[in-house]
Amino acid sequence: MKNGIGCIEEEKEALLKFKDELIDEDGQLSSWGNEKYKRDCCKWSGVNCDNQTYHIVELDLYDMHLRGNISVSLLEIQYLKYLDLTYNDFHYSRIPHFIGSLGKEAEYINTLELVKLIDLSSNNLVGDVPMEITNLVMLVGLNFSRNNLFGFLHANIEQLRSLDFLDFSRNHFSGGIPNGVSQLDQLGVLDLSYNSLSGKIPQSIHLRTFNAFAFEENPGLCGLPLTKACPEDEIVQVPKIGYNFDGMKDQEEDKLINDGFYISMAIGFIFGFWGVCGTFMLNHSWRIAFFKLWNSIMDWLYVKIAINKIRLREAYHKSVKF
């Protein structure tokens, strides 16, 4: 139910419960619930809502110096697509198991509106990665880097078929790299460096396109693209794949450029469609079809822009040796 000017009342209450479990010494969340803004949570700091439905779709609390716990009340924000809690300090907290249920409460939700981006990097999180994370089959970006996580990489990670960005670097993961990683055909950025992984890197054609930076500083790892041969291998030849300051393969730099091209093309299509076919909007069925198409394109643009923001941010951190 809306509270009169846009914000969904139930989602506002969920955010306030989320805030109650945080320590906000710098007052970064002072707009949450104060007299001027409390009637519209869509205007709160770090909160973005859908312009048509007013459901919260993004919670971006990047570098707000927050401490405390990640509240289960996030489950009440059923249309959340993008969760960014990077550079806060959930010191010695674990990744909550309920995170695999985000966006799952309402069965009627369009699959395009399930959670697509989760960034919990640089938060001093501990423990293992909950198995439930693999329930989020529409995830495009997953970043748990620079924490104190340990345990094994889940064998059923191949369920995350839509992943474009996967960064588990600078943790304490051990064991082998599951073969499921080699089945993530959409993966454009992979970073498993600075862990305690061991064994042979799965030898899929797709994984061979990544440079050694994605696997470095795992003393027990062997096989391409690393120069360290496995005992069962005679000779290891490192593929000649160029890389840049951020450790991304040259193809990935091209992908960023291509994404910009397709984003521009999509925007051009939108305005062209309005100009050429605007008269058809007088027809009710055409109008419904158009707005369905519009929402799909906007969703695609949103994800592309958000994932590229994460890529560029990670590239920056690597360039300054974080």
Summary of the structure (lengths in Angstrom):
residues: 322
radius of gyration: 21.3
end to end distance: 43.9
largest distance: 70.4
contacts: 992
relative contact order: 0.08
helix: 36%
strand: 16%
